[in-house]
Amino acid sequence: MTSKLAVALLAAFLLSAALCEAAVLSRMSTELRCQCIKTHSTPFHPKFIKELRVIESGPH
């Protein structure tokens, strides 16, 4: 593989990685809804809730 081809492939890879990161960051800044880490679809009694954390909005 020639050095020009290697540099071109590396540049294309870095550009695609930067664009993907920018897309994720822009999505995070516009979507202010809660995002659940885990969900549970069947009903359960409130006494089984072990921990509930409310994180105020703002820079984290």
Secondary structure, 3 states (H helix, E strand, C coil): CCHHHHHHHHHHHHHHHHHHHHHHHHHHHHCCCCCCCCCCCCCCCHHHCCCCCCCCCCCC
